[in-house]
Amino acid sequence: MAGFLLMGIDKARAIDRAWRIPERAFFGLALLGGAFGVLLGSSLFHHKTLKASFMGMTTLSAVLWLGVLFAFQAAFGSPFA
C-alpha cells in the first residue's frame, strides 16, 4: 500500500515540478515487500515506466518476494488449507 501511495505522490510532484521522492526510497520499499504496490502504482499512474533500470530493479524485487512466499508455502504449507 505504501509503495502504491508513494508512487502516486511522486507522480503528482513530478507534474508540479516539486521536490521528488528519491528512487532509492522506492528500491528500499520494494526490497522490504512493497514491490507489488510500487509496480501497480507505476502502471496505474504511468510513472517511471520507461525507466528500464527502475522497472528492472522493482520487478526483480517482486520476483524475489514471490520466491520467498513460495518457499514459505512449501516449508509451512498453505495458510488457506
Biopython code that builds the backbone (N, CA, C, O; Angstrom):
import numpy as np
from Bio.PDB.StructureBuilder import StructureBuilder

atoms = [
    (1, "MET", "N", (0.820, -1.183, 0.000)),
    (1, "MET", "CA", (0.000, 0.000, 0.000)),
    (1, "MET", "C", (0.879, 1.267, 0.000)),
    (1, "MET", "O", (0.588, 2.246, -0.687)),
    (2, "ALA", "N", (1.938, 1.214, 0.776)),
    (2, "ALA", "CA", (2.816, 2.384, 0.869)),
    (2, "ALA", "C", (3.490, 2.671, -0.474)),
    (2, "ALA", "O", (3.603, 3.827, -0.881)),
    (3, "GLY", "N", (3.933, 1.626, -1.155)),
    (3, "GLY", "CA", (4.572, 1.811, -2.453)),
    (3, "GLY", "C", (3.626, 2.426, -3.467)),
    (3, "GLY", "O", (4.012, 3.302, -4.241)),
    (4, "PHE", "N", (2.389, 1.964, -3.457)),
    (4, "PHE", "CA", (1.372, 2.495, -4.357)),
    (4, "PHE", "C", (1.127, 3.979, -4.071)),
    (4, "PHE", "O", (1.098, 4.794, -4.993)),
    (5, "LEU", "N", (0.951, 4.324, -2.803)),
    (5, "LEU", "CA", (0.696, 5.717, -2.426)),
    (5, "LEU", "C", (1.883, 6.625, -2.756)),
    (5, "LEU", "O", (1.703, 7.727, -3.275)),
    (6, "LEU", "N", (3.101, 6.153, -2.450)),
    (6, "LEU", "CA", (4.272, 6.970, -2.753)),
    (6, "LEU", "C", (4.442, 7.196, -4.246)),
    (6, "LEU", "O", (4.884, 8.264, -4.670)),
    (7, "MET", "N", (4.095, 6.201, -5.039)),
    (7, "MET", "CA", (4.192, 6.361, -6.491)),
    (7, "MET", "C", (3.213, 7.437, -6.959)),
    (7, "MET", "O", (3.564, 8.253, -7.811)),
    (8, "GLY", "N", (2.006, 7.454, -6.422)),
    (8, "GLY", "CA", (1.029, 8.490, -6.773)),
    (8, "GLY", "C", (1.478, 9.869, -6.337)),
    (8, "GLY", "O", (1.310, 10.845, -7.068)),
    (9, "ILE", "N", (2.051, 9.951, -5.145)),
    (9, "ILE", "CA", (2.549, 11.237, -4.642)),
    (9, "ILE", "C", (3.698, 11.736, -5.512)),
    (9, "ILE", "O", (3.753, 12.917, -5.856)),
    (10, "ASP", "N", (4.620, 10.833, -5.869)),
    (10, "ASP", "CA", (5.757, 11.239, -6.689)),
    (10, "ASP", "C", (5.314, 11.686, -8.074)),
    (10, "ASP", "O", (5.880, 12.623, -8.636)),
    (11, "LYS", "N", (4.313, 11.025, -8.621)),
    (11, "LYS", "CA", (3.799, 11.434, -9.945)),
    (11, "LYS", "C", (3.195, 12.840, -9.866)),
    (11, "LYS", "O", (3.432, 13.671, -10.743)),
    (12, "ALA", "N", (2.422, 13.098, -8.822)),
    (12, "ALA", "CA", (1.827, 14.429, -8.659)),
    (12, "ALA", "C", (2.907, 15.495, -8.506)),
    (12, "ALA", "O", (2.792, 16.592, -9.051)),
    (13, "ARG", "N", (3.959, 15.160, -7.758)),
    (13, "ARG", "CA", (5.058, 16.115, -7.587)),
    (13, "ARG", "C", (5.810, 16.329, -8.890)),
    (13, "ARG", "O", (6.279, 17.433, -9.163)),
    (14, "ALA", "N", (5.927, 15.276, -9.699)),
    (14, "ALA", "CA", (6.608, 15.420, -10.994)),
    (14, "ALA", "C", (5.831, 16.363, -11.901)),
    (14, "ALA", "O", (6.416, 17.183, -12.608)),
    (15, "ILE", "N", (4.520, 16.239, -11.877)),
    (15, "ILE", "CA", (3.680, 17.124, -12.700)),
    (15, "ILE", "C", (3.832, 18.574, -12.252)),
    (15, "ILE", "O", (3.893, 19.483, -13.079)),
    (16, "ASP", "N", (3.892, 18.787, -10.920)),
    (16, "ASP", "CA", (4.010, 20.134, -10.362)),
    (16, "ASP", "C", (5.451, 20.646, -10.351)),
    (16, "ASP", "O", (5.711, 21.775, -9.935)),
    (17, "ARG", "N", (6.386, 19.810, -10.809)),
    (17, "ARG", "CA", (7.816, 20.147, -10.784)),
    (17, "ARG", "C", (8.271, 20.504, -9.373)),
    (17, "ARG", "O", (9.043, 21.442, -9.178)),
    (18, "ALA", "N", (7.788, 19.750, -8.400)),
    (18, "ALA", "CA", (8.145, 19.953, -6.993)),
    (18, "ALA", "C", (9.226, 18.944, -6.599)),
    (18, "ALA", "O", (9.673, 18.139, -7.417)),
    (19, "TRP", "N", (9.633, 19.005, -5.336)),
    (19, "TRP", "CA", (10.624, 18.075, -4.799)),
    (19, "TRP", "C", (10.126, 16.644, -4.972)),
    (19, "TRP", "O", (8.955, 16.359, -4.720)),
    (20, "ARG", "N", (11.010, 15.743, -5.400)),
    (20, "ARG", "CA", (10.635, 14.369, -5.725)),
    (20, "ARG", "C", (11.131, 13.387, -4.685)),
    (20, "ARG", "O", (12.072, 13.670, -3.943)),
    (21, "ILE", "N", (10.501, 12.251, -4.637)),
    (21, "ILE", "CA", (10.922, 11.152, -3.774)),
    (21, "ILE", "C", (12.085, 10.444, -4.474)),
    (21, "ILE", "O", (11.966, 10.079, -5.643)),
    (22, "PRO", "N", (13.198, 10.247, -3.779)),
    (22, "PRO", "CA", (14.354, 9.603, -4.416)),
    (22, "PRO", "C", (14.050, 8.152, -4.822)),
    (22, "PRO", "O", (13.286, 7.454, -4.155)),
    (23, "GLU", "N", (14.660, 7.720, -5.918)),
    (23, "GLU", "CA", (14.446, 6.350, -6.380)),
    (23, "GLU", "C", (14.913, 5.330, -5.359)),
    (23, "GLU", "O", (14.326, 4.254, -5.247)),
    (24, "ARG", "N", (15.954, 5.649, -4.617)),
    (24, "ARG", "CA", (16.445, 4.690, -3.622)),
    (24, "ARG", "C", (15.390, 4.415, -2.548)),
    (24, "ARG", "O", (15.388, 3.341, -1.946)),
    (25, "ALA", "N", (14.502, 5.367, -2.307)),
    (25, "ALA", "CA", (13.407, 5.127, -1.367)),
    (25, "ALA", "C", (12.446, 4.085, -1.935)),
    (25, "ALA", "O", (11.955, 3.228, -1.200)),
    (26, "PHE", "N", (12.177, 4.154, -3.233)),
    (26, "PHE", "CA", (11.322, 3.155, -3.873)),
    (26, "PHE", "C", (11.996, 1.790, -3.874)),
    (26, "PHE", "O", (11.338, 0.776, -3.641)),
    (27, "PHE", "N", (13.314, 1.754, -4.136)),
    (27, "PHE", "CA", (14.038, 0.485, -4.138)),
    (27, "PHE", "C", (14.026, -0.141, -2.743)),
    (27, "PHE", "O", (13.808, -1.343, -2.597)),
    (28, "GLY", "N", (14.259, 0.672, -1.732)),
    (28, "GLY", "CA", (14.230, 0.162, -0.355)),
    (28, "GLY", "C", (12.864, -0.369, 0.014)),
    (28, "GLY", "O", (12.750, -1.428, 0.631)),
    (29, "LEU", "N", (11.846, 0.348, -0.354)),
    (29, "LEU", "CA", (10.485, -0.086, -0.069)),
    (29, "LEU", "C", (10.158, -1.380, -0.804)),
    (29, "LEU", "O", (9.504, -2.265, -0.251)),
    (30, "ALA", "N", (10.612, -1.491, -2.045)),
    (30, "ALA", "CA", (10.387, -2.708, -2.827)),
    (30, "ALA", "C", (11.077, -3.900, -2.174)),
    (30, "ALA", "O", (10.505, -4.988, -2.111)),
    (31, "LEU", "N", (12.294, -3.706, -1.692)),
    (31, "LEU", "CA", (13.017, -4.795, -1.040)),
    (31, "LEU", "C", (12.385, -5.188, 0.293)),
    (31, "LEU", "O", (12.539, -6.325, 0.739)),
    (32, "LEU", "N", (11.689, -4.273, 0.920)),
    (32, "LEU", "CA", (11.017, -4.571, 2.190)),
    (32, "LEU", "C", (9.643, -5.212, 1.991)),
    (32, "LEU", "O", (8.950, -5.503, 2.966)),
    (33, "GLY", "N", (9.249, -5.431, 0.752)),
    (33, "GLY", "CA", (7.986, -6.106, 0.478)),
    (33, "GLY", "C", (6.972, -5.264, -0.260)),
    (33, "GLY", "O", (5.860, -5.727, -0.514)),
    (34, "GLY", "N", (7.319, -4.053, -0.608)),
    (34, "GLY", "CA", (6.374, -3.174, -1.284)),
    (34, "GLY", "C", (6.497, -3.162, -2.796)),
    (34, "GLY", "O", (5.960, -2.269, -3.451)),
    (35, "ALA", "N", (7.194, -4.137, -3.361)),
    (35, "ALA", "CA", (7.435, -4.150, -4.805)),
    (35, "ALA", "C", (6.139, -4.219, -5.596)),
    (35, "ALA", "O", (6.016, -3.585, -6.644)),
    (36, "PHE", "N", (5.182, -4.975, -5.107)),
    (36, "PHE", "CA", (3.928, -5.121, -5.849)),
    (36, "PHE", "C", (3.142, -3.810, -5.872)),
    (36, "PHE", "O", (2.527, -3.479, -6.886)),
    (37, "GLY", "N", (3.154, -3.074, -4.790)),
    (37, "GLY", "CA", (2.493, -1.772, -4.752)),
    (37, "GLY", "C", (3.188, -0.754, -5.641)),
    (37, "GLY", "O", (2.538, 0.042, -6.318)),
    (38, "VAL", "N", (4.522, -0.786, -5.632)),
    (38, "VAL", "CA", (5.286, 0.132, -6.487)),
    (38, "VAL", "C", (5.002, -0.169, -7.959)),
    (38, "VAL", "O", (4.791, 0.748, -8.753)),
    (39, "LEU", "N", (4.998, -1.455, -8.321)),
    (39, "LEU", "CA", (4.722, -1.820, -9.716)),
    (39, "LEU", "C", (3.294, -1.457, -10.117)),
    (39, "LEU", "O", (3.067, -0.953, -11.217)),
    (40, "LEU", "N", (2.343, -1.706, -9.240)),
    (40, "LEU", "CA", (0.955, -1.358, -9.541)),
    (40, "LEU", "C", (0.797, 0.158, -9.684)),
    (40, "LEU", "O", (0.141, 0.630, -10.613)),
    (41, "GLY", "N", (1.394, 0.915, -8.770)),
    (41, "GLY", "CA", (1.326, 2.375, -8.845)),
    (41, "GLY", "C", (2.015, 2.917, -10.085)),
    (41, "GLY", "O", (1.526, 3.853, -10.717)),
    (42, "SER", "N", (3.144, 2.329, -10.426)),
    (42, "SER", "CA", (3.858, 2.752, -11.626)),
    (42, "SER", "C", (2.999, 2.542, -12.867)),
    (42, "SER", "O", (2.942, 3.399, -13.749)),
    (43, "SER", "N", (2.343, 1.410, -12.923)),
    (43, "SER", "CA", (1.493, 1.101, -14.069)),
    (43, "SER", "C", (0.248, 1.990, -14.105)),
    (43, "SER", "O", (-0.103, 2.528, -15.155)),
    (44, "LEU", "N", (-0.409, 2.140, -12.976)),
    (44, "LEU", "CA", (-1.650, 2.909, -12.921)),
    (44, "LEU", "C", (-1.416, 4.397, -13.174)),
    (44, "LEU", "O", (-2.186, 5.040, -13.888)),
    (45, "PHE", "N", (-0.348, 4.943, -12.583)),
    (45, "PHE", "CA", (-0.069, 6.374, -12.717)),
    (45, "PHE", "C", (0.829, 6.685, -13.919)),
    (45, "PHE", "O", (1.147, 7.849, -14.160)),
    (46, "HIS", "N", (1.238, 5.666, -14.671)),
    (46, "HIS", "CA", (2.133, 5.841, -15.818)),
    (46, "HIS", "C", (3.361, 6.641, -15.410)),
    (46, "HIS", "O", (3.715, 7.645, -16.028)),
    (47, "HIS", "N", (4.001, 6.156, -14.340)),
    (47, "HIS", "CA", (5.132, 6.876, -13.756)),
    (47, "HIS", "C", (6.351, 5.967, -13.702)),
    (47, "HIS", "O", (6.299, 4.876, -13.134)),
    (48, "LYS", "N", (7.431, 6.416, -14.288)),
    (48, "LYS", "CA", (8.713, 5.706, -14.329)),
    (48, "LYS", "C", (8.660, 4.417, -15.140)),
    (48, "LYS", "O", (9.542, 3.569, -14.998)),
    (49, "THR", "N", (7.658, 4.251, -15.978)),
    (49, "THR", "CA", (7.522, 3.013, -16.739)),
    (49, "THR", "C", (8.554, 2.912, -17.866)),
    (49, "THR", "O", (8.859, 1.806, -18.311)),
    (50, "LEU", "N", (9.089, 4.018, -18.328)),
    (50, "LEU", "CA", (10.078, 3.998, -19.398)),
    (50, "LEU", "C", (11.510, 3.925, -18.871)),
    (50, "LEU", "O", (12.455, 3.802, -19.651)),
    (51, "LYS", "N", (11.669, 4.000, -17.572)),
    (51, "LYS", "CA", (12.996, 3.949, -16.967)),
    (51, "LYS", "C", (13.362, 2.490, -16.709)),
    (51, "LYS", "O", (12.923, 1.893, -15.726)),
    (52, "ALA", "N", (14.167, 1.928, -17.601)),
    (52, "ALA", "CA", (14.464, 0.489, -17.578)),
    (52, "ALA", "C", (15.122, 0.046, -16.275)),
    (52, "ALA", "O", (14.787, -1.015, -15.748)),
    (53, "SER", "N", (16.047, 0.836, -15.751)),
    (53, "SER", "CA", (16.731, 0.431, -14.517)),
    (53, "SER", "C", (15.752, 0.372, -13.346)),
    (53, "SER", "O", (15.829, -0.533, -12.516)),
    (54, "PHE", "N", (14.849, 1.319, -13.281)),
    (54, "PHE", "CA", (13.862, 1.337, -12.201)),
    (54, "PHE", "C", (12.913, 0.145, -12.307)),
    (54, "PHE", "O", (12.671, -0.556, -11.325)),
    (55, "MET", "N", (12.383, -0.075, -13.501)),
    (55, "MET", "CA", (11.439, -1.176, -13.694)),
    (55, "MET", "C", (12.125, -2.529, -13.485)),
    (55, "MET", "O", (11.527, -3.453, -12.933)),
    (56, "GLY", "N", (13.363, -2.641, -13.920)),
    (56, "GLY", "CA", (14.100, -3.889, -13.743)),
    (56, "GLY", "C", (14.345, -4.215, -12.288)),
    (56, "GLY", "O", (14.115, -5.346, -11.858)),
    (57, "MET", "N", (14.809, -3.243, -11.523)),
    (57, "MET", "CA", (15.078, -3.476, -10.097)),
    (57, "MET", "C", (13.789, -3.768, -9.329)),
    (57, "MET", "O", (13.770, -4.636, -8.456)),
    (58, "THR", "N", (12.731, -3.057, -9.645)),
    (58, "THR", "CA", (11.462, -3.267, -8.949)),
    (58, "THR", "C", (10.870, -4.627, -9.312)),
    (58, "THR", "O", (10.347, -5.328, -8.447)),
    (59, "THR", "N", (10.950, -4.996, -10.574)),
    (59, "THR", "CA", (10.453, -6.305, -10.997)),
    (59, "THR", "C", (11.282, -7.418, -10.362)),
    (59, "THR", "O", (10.730, -8.433, -9.937)),
    (60, "LEU", "N", (12.594, -7.239, -10.295)),
    (60, "LEU", "CA", (13.448, -8.224, -9.638)),
    (60, "LEU", "C", (13.058, -8.386, -8.171)),
    (60, "LEU", "O", (13.024, -9.505, -7.661)),
    (61, "SER", "N", (12.769, -7.290, -7.498)),
    (61, "SER", "CA", (12.321, -7.361, -6.098)),
    (61, "SER", "C", (11.021, -8.131, -5.979)),
    (61, "SER", "O", (10.855, -8.931, -5.059)),
    (62, "ALA", "N", (10.094, -7.899, -6.901)),
    (62, "ALA", "CA", (8.813, -8.613, -6.872)),
    (62, "ALA", "C", (9.029, -10.111, -7.084)),
    (62, "ALA", "O", (8.406, -10.931, -6.410)),
    (63, "VAL", "N", (9.908, -10.467, -8.018)),
    (63, "VAL", "CA", (10.198, -11.881, -8.278)),
    (63, "VAL", "C", (10.841, -12.528, -7.048)),
    (63, "VAL", "O", (10.509, -13.659, -6.691)),
    (64, "LEU", "N", (11.754, -11.812, -6.409)),
    (64, "LEU", "CA", (12.379, -12.335, -5.195)),
    (64, "LEU", "C", (11.338, -12.568, -4.099)),
    (64, "LEU", "O", (11.378, -13.586, -3.409)),
    (65, "TRP", "N", (10.413, -11.631, -3.942)),
    (65, "TRP", "CA", (9.374, -11.791, -2.931)),
    (65, "TRP", "C", (8.442, -12.950, -3.263)),
    (65, "TRP", "O", (7.992, -13.652, -2.357)),
    (66, "LEU", "N", (8.147, -13.163, -4.537)),
    (66, "LEU", "CA", (7.346, -14.328, -4.917)),
    (66, "LEU", "C", (8.079, -15.610, -4.551)),
    (66, "LEU", "O", (7.467, -16.569, -4.083)),
    (67, "GLY", "N", (9.394, -15.625, -4.766)),
    (67, "GLY", "CA", (10.197, -16.785, -4.369)),
    (67, "GLY", "C", (10.152, -17.027, -2.877)),
    (67, "GLY", "O", (10.040, -18.170, -2.433)),
    (68, "VAL", "N", (10.240, -15.957, -2.095)),
    (68, "VAL", "CA", (10.162, -16.079, -0.634)),
    (68, "VAL", "C", (8.793, -16.619, -0.222)),
    (68, "VAL", "O", (8.702, -17.504, 0.629)),
    (69, "LEU", "N", (7.745, -16.094, -0.816)),
    (69, "LEU", "CA", (6.395, -16.548, -0.473)),
    (69, "LEU", "C", (6.188, -18.018, -0.829)),
    (69, "LEU", "O", (5.605, -18.771, -0.049)),
    (70, "PHE", "N", (6.665, -18.428, -2.007)),
    (70, "PHE", "CA", (6.548, -19.834, -2.398)),
    (70, "PHE", "C", (7.387, -20.735, -1.497)),
    (70, "PHE", "O", (6.969, -21.846, -1.173)),
    (71, "ALA", "N", (8.577, -20.263, -1.085)),
    (71, "ALA", "CA", (9.418, -21.046, -0.179)),
    (71, "ALA", "C", (8.733, -21.230, 1.172)),
    (71, "ALA", "O", (8.773, -22.324, 1.734)),
    (72, "PHE", "N", (8.111, -20.187, 1.699)),
    (72, "PHE", "CA", (7.384, -20.303, 2.961)),
    (72, "PHE", "C", (6.204, -21.253, 2.829)),
    (72, "PHE", "O", (5.926, -22.035, 3.738)),
    (73, "GLN", "N", (5.518, -21.186, 1.707)),
    (73, "GLN", "CA", (4.389, -22.083, 1.490)),
    (73, "GLN", "C", (4.864, -23.531, 1.411)),
    (73, "GLN", "O", (4.219, -24.426, 1.958)),
    (74, "ALA", "N", (5.955, -23.760, 0.753)),
    (74, "ALA", "CA", (6.495, -25.118, 0.642)),
    (74, "ALA", "C", (6.943, -25.631, 2.003)),
    (74, "ALA", "O", (6.758, -26.808, 2.316)),
    (75, "ALA", "N", (7.528, -24.760, 2.810)),
    (75, "ALA", "CA", (8.044, -25.174, 4.111)),
    (75, "ALA", "C", (6.948, -25.340, 5.146)),
    (75, "ALA", "O", (6.996, -26.270, 5.952)),
    (76, "PHE", "N", (5.972, -24.466, 5.140)),
    (76, "PHE", "CA", (4.973, -24.452, 6.204)),
    (76, "PHE", "C", (3.557, -24.797, 5.758)),
    (76, "PHE", "O", (2.654, -24.904, 6.588)),
    (77, "GLY", "N", (3.360, -24.972, 4.460)),
    (77, "GLY", "CA", (2.035, -25.272, 3.940)),
    (77, "GLY", "C", (1.223, -24.015, 3.692)),
    (77, "GLY", "O", (1.601, -22.916, 4.096)),
    (78, "SER", "N", (0.107, -24.204, 3.024)),
    (78, "SER", "CA", (-0.753, -23.083, 2.704)),
    (78, "SER", "C", (-1.560, -22.646, 3.921)),
    (78, "SER", "O", (-2.076, -23.493, 4.648)),
    (79, "PRO", "N", (-1.678, -21.349, 4.155)),
    (79, "PRO", "CA", (-2.486, -20.886, 5.293)),
    (79, "PRO", "C", (-3.989, -21.045, 5.019)),
    (79, "PRO", "O", (-4.808, -20.871, 5.921)),
    (80, "PHE", "N", (-4.342, -21.372, 3.784)),
    (80, "PHE", "CA", (-5.757, -21.498, 3.432)),
    (80, "PHE", "C", (-6.217, -22.935, 3.361)),
    (80, "PHE", "O", (-7.372, -23.198, 3.025)),
    (81, "ALA", "N", (-5.333, -23.876, 3.673)),
    (81, "ALA", "CA", (-5.700, -25.304, 3.580)),
    (81, "ALA", "C", (-6.395, -25.791, 4.833)),
    (81, "ALA", "O", (-6.767, -26.962, 4.918)),
]
sb = StructureBuilder()
sb.init_structure("model")
sb.init_model(0)
sb.init_chain("A")
sb.init_seg("    ")
for serial, (resi, resn, name, xyz) in enumerate(atoms, 1):
    if name == "N":
        sb.init_residue(resn, " ", resi, " ")
    sb.init_atom(name, np.array(xyz, "f"), 0.0, 1.0, " ", f" {name:<3s}", serial, name[0])
structure = sb.get_structure()
